Amino acid sequence: MARVLTPDICVIGAGSGGLTVAAAAAAFGVDVVLIEKGKMGGDCLNYGCVPSKALISAARRAQIARTGSELGINADGVNVDFAQVHDHVQSVIAAIAPHDSVERFEGLGVTVIQEAGKFVSKDEVQAGETTIRARRFVIAAGSRPAIPPISGLDEVPYLTNETIFDLTVCPEHLIVIGAGPIGLELAQAHRRLGAKVTVVEAERALPREDPEATALVIESLRGEGVELLEKTAVRQLSGTDGEVRVVVEAGDGEREIAGSHVLVATGRKPNTDTLDLEKAGIAYEHSGITVDKGLRTTNRKVFAIGDIAGGLQFTHVAGYQAGLVIRSILFRLPVTYDRDIIPWVTYTDPEIAHIGLGEAEARSRFGNKVKVLEAKYAQNDRAQAAGATEGFVKLVVGARGRLLGADVVGASAGEIMNLMSLAVGRKLSVGQLAGMISPYPSLSEVVKRAAISYYSQAPSNPWIRRVIGFLAKFG
């Protein structure tokens, strides 16, 4: 039966960003309608962060068992039960799902509509038989895998991040198209779980990351047996389920790679095509919906957050943006989305993490005022004890020692990045990091070592020596 709802806020999309807006608004007693056509929890819970990290954790356990001999621990071989790994991944999703469920949000007072939503005017959305006329709308409809126009791809069975976690048998030979974070994380995990793996990348692997940090990750993957082909184009695919052939071309000519499975990991596409955005006067491009610094669209009643708003596509970005939108809608506070304080992590082994300005970008903005400080994991006692000495911390520092950005590559880089996120977000100086008391021994001490190097020339400074000499005269 047709019905009309008039909530204060209508949220389209029940992924990380949409759920955060709905829960926060409902907590303040605001009338909220939440529309979701697919699974509650969105891509992160069902096809992204959660299942991938569960798979990576299982693969890491296998690798630790294989390499324990370096520390004197010798296992009698590693037996991977891939079906049980699959069950582990699904159990992790199931354990988290109730927190994102329809039942929980209805219990919070949110009206949940499990239909596809689309705009019918500037202030109306249609979802099934329901028309929603809200004071404000928040579009958080996410993204999906982008499928490249490769000859033969549409005739070959292929995997994406939305289907690879359904496998209960380990691929014999997994061919991964794309060497971004998703491609490399899943390539390494499947290699550790027993698959032969080939990765094909048209440009260079992890193009957003510091080249020196990326080199360590690539060295590690190749050392584990992953074949990584950079500057190599995929020309054609053919074959059937379990027998796939991929023709690739590099500077030395063409070659054919035979594999059992193909994973397409060539980026994401925003879910703008089913929303009828034109009817609401909302501008968008191929990269996503156009928003201003306060995340408003060209329709002042509508905000867009998360993957669909373009830019960085991470769960924590959607959560951060959701908080900004809540402040704007409920409290009328001015808000500004600041990309420079967004951290990210690629969960390969070693992990690679980044925040703020990289070295090249900082120098283009601030010229010779920029200093780059570096400390290696090999200089850290905890890393030595754990046998995890590959890696480094790089701090990008501006005028008066202000921290502009950081790169970390190595064990637990993602955890160390929490400290760097606080430092960059709160505009701390390198002096404040150098003065930090860090428990010994811990990997995070490598950050302090890098910060202290800012003052490495102080002992040889003649003026400082004269001051010390003068003060010494007073006893």
Summary of the structure (lengths in Angstrom):
residues: 475
radius of gyration: 25.1
end to end distance: 91.3
largest distance: 92.2
contacts: 1600
relative contact order: 0.11
helix: 40%
strand: 25%
